[in-house]
């Protein structure tokens, strides 16, 4: 029997595969053009595994969306404290622009 650490690792890998599969499918075919079964097939997992990690397709999308926001917040936190106010503002504006681009692509793919 696998150890609890091994099971946790497998669970995390399954979740990551599901998110990656959903990201690729949403981007290429749009949110509405993708079924849960297609996400499972691309990830190589069962529907039971899908529902162990997510309540539905919207939950996968929300997870991808919050990952984008987390990256934005991490970028904001990494702004150098020694940079002047105008440089910090420029860097923050750049991070915001890149986030908007990514979210825009995701939102366009969702329709």
N, C-alpha and C positions, 0 to 999 in steps of 0.2 A: 504494500500500500504506500503511495507517495506521501511524503511529509507535507505538513500544512504549508511550509514555505514553498515547496514545489508546486502545490495546488494553487497558491496565491500567484505565483509567477505565471503559471499556465493561464489563469484567469485574466491576468493583466495583459498577457500576449493576445488572448482571444479578443478582449475589448479593443486593443490597439488595432488588430486586423479588421475588426468590424468598422472602426472609425475610418481607417485608411480606405477600405473598400467603399464606404458611403461617400467619403470626400471625392474620390475619383469618379464614382457614378453620378453624384449630384453635379459635379463640374461638367462632365461630358454630356449628360442627358437631361439635366434639370431635376429638381426635387420631385415634381409630379410624375416624371417619366421613369421613376425607379421604385421597385417594390422591395419589401423586406426580404422576400425570397431571393431576389437578385443580389442584394447586399450579402446575404448569407452565402450564396453560391460563390460570389467573388472572394469572400473572406475564407471560404472553406470550412464553414461551421454550420451547425443545425439551427433551426428556428428556436429551439429550446435554449441554446446558448445565447442567441440574440436576446430573447426575452429575460434571460438571467441578468443581462447587463442593461437593457433598455426597455422602457414600457411601450415604445413604438417608434415610428420613423421620426416624429417630431422630437422625441427625446435625443435621438442621434444628432439631429440638426442642431438642437440647443447645445449639445455637448461640443460640437464643432465650433459653434458661434462663441461660446464662452472660452474656448481655447484661444481664439483670435484675441479676445479681450485680455486674457491673461498675458499673452505675448506683448500686447500694448502696455499693460501695466508694468511688466518686467522691463521693457524698454525705457519707460518713464523713470523707473527706480534706478536705472543704470546711468542716467544723465550725470555727467561729472559735476560734483559739487563746486569745484574750483572754477568752472566755466562762468562767465559773466551772464547776466540776466538775458541779454539779447541772444547770446549763443545758446543758452538753455531753451529759450523760446523757439529759436530756429530748429533745434534738434527735436523738440516736442512737436512742432508743426510737421516736420518730416515724418515722424512716427505716426502722427495722426493721418497724414496723407496716405501712407502705406497701408495702414489699417483700413481706411475707407476704400482703397482700391480692392483689397482682399475681400472685405465684406460686400462690396458692390458686386464683385464677380460671383460670390456665393449667393447673394440675394437674386441676382439676375438668373442664376442657374436654378433657383428655387421655383420660379414661375413656370 
